[in-house]
Amino acid sequence: MAAAVAVAAVEAAALVTGSGPAGAVAGTSLVRVEGRFAPPSAFIPSPAVTYDQKLVPAASWIEVVQHGVGHGAGGGSGTAVGLRVRGMKPGHSYGVHVHQKPCGVEPEASGGHYQHRVDPVQPSKDPAYLNPANEVWLDFTAGADGSGSASAEHGWGFRPGEAASVVLHDEPGGAGDRSACFTVPFVPQSHARPGRSA
């Protein structure tokens, strides 16, 4: 098992494509990353960390893709995020969100959800901020073979340095325990409309 986890961690890969945020064209792939989950105690650290191997087994696979999307003349550029997984617990429904910080040994290391309009009260529990229109939600139910996918598109882009991972929760919706985390080098959109609350 340890050898499989070590090999899985070595196989984790990241590929950033396109010419960066200034050159992002609607529909172009800005980021594509994939990895194999490993426990935080793995000999070779992985950008994909599982905290609950019953729901996200070691060596299960994840891919996250970020695309630039256009939203009309003068409307700024937005972002679309896609998720694919294999090896999850069959039939289980997961909540998945983009989080603010990279993954760590502890589940809380990834911080809170990325929010377009930031809730001034943290941790955020207000439905006016904690919702799929203001955050990136990629909830899915794993099929009989343990695979799943989801996508979300928004007319806004990520702010620099404020979106750094995708967290899989043990239940769909805005909350739930953190079952796994995948560090993703999301690219900010230079023409995205600002989203900070005053």
C-alpha positions as CSV (number, residue, x, y, z in Angstrom):
1,M,0.0,0.0,0.0
2,A,2.8,2.4,0.9
3,A,4.5,1.8,-2.4
4,A,1.2,2.4,-4.3
5,V,0.8,5.7,-2.4
6,A,4.4,6.7,-3.2
7,V,3.9,6.0,-6.9
8,A,0.6,7.8,-6.9
9,A,2.2,10.9,-5.4
10,V,5.0,10.9,-8.0
11,E,2.4,10.7,-10.7
12,A,0.7,13.9,-9.6
13,A,1.2,16.4,-12.3
14,A,0.4,20.0,-13.1
15,L,0.2,21.7,-16.6
16,V,-0.5,25.4,-17.0
17,T,-1.4,26.3,-20.5
18,G,-2.2,29.5,-22.5
19,S,-0.4,32.7,-22.3
20,G,-1.5,33.8,-18.9
21,P,-4.3,36.0,-17.7
22,A,-3.5,39.0,-20.0
23,G,-3.7,36.7,-23.0
24,A,-6.6,34.6,-21.9
25,V,-9.1,34.0,-24.8
26,A,-12.6,32.8,-24.2
27,G,-12.6,29.0,-24.1
28,T,-8.9,28.7,-23.7
29,S,-7.5,26.4,-21.0
30,L,-5.7,28.5,-18.4
31,V,-4.9,25.6,-16.0
32,R,-5.2,21.9,-16.1
33,V,-3.9,19.9,-13.2
34,E,-4.3,16.3,-12.2
35,G,-3.2,14.2,-9.2
36,R,-3.6,11.1,-7.1
37,F,-4.7,11.4,-3.6
38,A,-2.3,10.4,-0.8
39,P,-2.7,10.7,3.0
40,P,-1.0,13.7,4.7
41,S,1.5,11.2,6.2
42,A,2.7,9.9,2.8
43,F,6.4,9.5,2.4
44,I,6.3,11.6,-0.8
45,P,3.9,14.5,-0.4
46,S,1.2,15.0,-2.9
47,P,-0.8,18.1,-4.0
48,A,-3.9,15.9,-3.6
49,V,-4.4,15.0,0.1
50,T,-7.1,12.7,1.5
51,Y,-8.2,13.1,5.1
52,D,-11.0,10.4,4.9
53,Q,-9.9,7.3,2.9
54,K,-13.4,5.8,3.1
55,L,-14.7,8.6,0.9
56,V,-11.5,9.5,-1.0
57,P,-9.3,6.4,-1.1
58,A,-5.5,6.8,-1.5
59,A,-4.5,6.7,-5.2
60,S,-8.0,7.9,-6.4
61,W,-7.6,10.5,-9.2
62,I,-8.7,14.1,-9.7
63,E,-8.4,16.6,-12.5
64,V,-9.3,20.3,-12.4
65,V,-9.4,22.5,-15.5
66,Q,-9.9,26.3,-15.5
67,H,-11.0,28.0,-18.7
68,G,-11.4,31.7,-19.5
69,V,-14.8,32.7,-20.7
70,G,-16.0,35.9,-22.3
71,H,-19.0,37.8,-21.1
72,G,-19.8,40.5,-23.6
73,A,-18.2,43.7,-24.7
74,G,-17.0,45.6,-21.6
75,G,-18.4,42.9,-19.4
76,G,-15.1,41.6,-18.3
77,S,-13.8,38.0,-18.5
78,G,-15.1,35.2,-16.4
79,T,-13.9,31.8,-15.5
80,A,-15.2,28.2,-15.9
81,V,-13.9,25.4,-13.7
82,G,-14.4,21.7,-14.4
83,L,-13.8,18.7,-12.2
84,R,-13.4,15.0,-12.9
85,V,-12.6,12.3,-10.4
86,R,-12.2,8.5,-10.4
87,G,-12.0,6.1,-7.5
88,M,-14.4,7.8,-5.1
89,K,-17.0,5.9,-2.9
90,P,-19.7,4.7,-5.3
91,G,-23.1,6.4,-4.9
92,H,-21.8,9.0,-2.4
93,S,-22.7,12.7,-2.9
94,Y,-19.8,15.2,-2.3
95,G,-19.8,18.9,-1.8
96,V,-16.8,20.5,-3.7
97,H,-15.7,24.2,-3.5
98,V,-12.8,26.3,-4.5
99,H,-10.9,27.4,-1.3
100,Q,-8.6,30.3,-0.6
101,K,-5.3,28.5,0.4
102,P,-3.3,25.5,-0.6
103,C,-3.9,22.1,1.1
104,G,-1.9,21.2,4.2
105,V,-1.5,18.4,6.7
106,E,-4.6,19.6,8.6
107,P,-8.0,19.9,6.7
108,E,-8.4,23.5,7.9
109,A,-5.2,24.6,6.1
110,S,-7.0,25.4,2.9
111,G,-9.0,28.3,4.6
112,G,-12.5,29.2,3.7
113,H,-14.4,29.2,0.4
114,Y,-13.3,31.6,-2.3
115,Q,-16.0,34.2,-2.6
116,H,-16.5,36.8,-5.4
117,R,-18.2,39.1,-2.9
118,V,-16.4,38.5,0.4
119,D,-18.5,38.1,3.5
120,P,-17.2,40.6,6.1
121,V,-18.0,38.0,8.8
122,Q,-15.7,34.9,8.6
123,P,-16.1,32.0,8.7
124,S,-19.0,32.8,6.3
125,K,-22.4,31.3,7.1
126,D,-24.6,34.0,5.5
127,P,-26.6,32.5,2.5
128,A,-26.2,35.9,0.8
129,Y,-22.5,35.1,0.4
130,L,-22.4,31.3,0.9
131,N,-24.1,30.2,-2.3
132,P,-23.1,28.7,-5.8
133,A,-23.6,32.1,-7.5
134,N,-21.0,33.8,-5.3
135,E,-18.6,30.8,-4.9
136,V,-17.4,28.0,-7.2
137,W,-19.4,24.8,-6.3
138,L,-18.6,21.6,-8.0
139,D,-20.9,19.1,-6.1
140,F,-21.3,15.6,-7.7
141,T,-22.5,12.1,-6.9
142,A,-20.0,9.4,-7.6
143,G,-21.3,6.7,-10.1
144,A,-21.3,3.0,-9.6
145,D,-17.7,2.9,-10.8
146,G,-16.6,5.7,-8.4
147,S,-16.3,8.4,-11.1
148,G,-17.8,11.8,-11.2
149,S,-17.7,15.2,-12.8
150,A,-19.0,18.7,-12.4
151,S,-18.5,22.2,-13.8
152,A,-19.3,25.8,-12.9
153,E,-19.1,29.0,-14.9
154,H,-19.1,32.6,-13.6
155,G,-18.9,36.0,-15.1
156,W,-16.1,36.9,-12.8
157,G,-12.5,35.7,-12.3
158,F,-10.4,34.9,-9.4
159,R,-8.4,37.7,-7.6
160,P,-4.6,37.2,-7.4
161,G,-3.5,34.9,-4.6
162,E,-7.0,34.2,-3.3
163,A,-8.0,30.9,-4.9
164,A,-5.6,28.0,-4.4
165,S,-7.3,24.7,-3.9
166,V,-10.4,22.5,-4.4
167,V,-11.8,20.8,-1.3
168,L,-14.1,17.7,-1.3
169,H,-16.6,17.7,1.5
170,D,-18.4,14.7,2.9
171,E,-21.8,16.2,1.9
172,P,-23.2,18.5,-0.8
173,G,-24.1,22.1,-0.2
174,G,-22.2,24.8,1.6
175,A,-20.7,22.9,4.5
176,G,-19.7,19.4,5.6
177,D,-16.4,17.9,6.9
178,R,-13.4,18.2,4.6
179,S,-12.6,14.7,3.1
180,A,-9.9,15.7,0.7
181,C,-8.1,18.7,-0.8
182,F,-6.3,19.3,-4.1
183,T,-3.9,22.3,-4.5
184,V,-4.6,24.1,-7.8
185,P,-2.6,27.0,-9.3
186,F,-5.7,29.0,-10.4
187,V,-5.0,31.9,-12.7
188,P,-6.5,35.3,-11.9
189,Q,-8.4,37.0,-14.7
190,S,-7.0,40.5,-15.3
191,H,-10.3,41.9,-16.6
192,A,-12.5,40.4,-14.0
193,R,-14.8,42.8,-12.2
194,P,-13.8,43.5,-8.6
195,G,-15.7,41.5,-6.0
196,R,-14.7,42.7,-2.5
197,S,-17.4,44.0,-0.3
198,A,-17.0,47.5,1.0
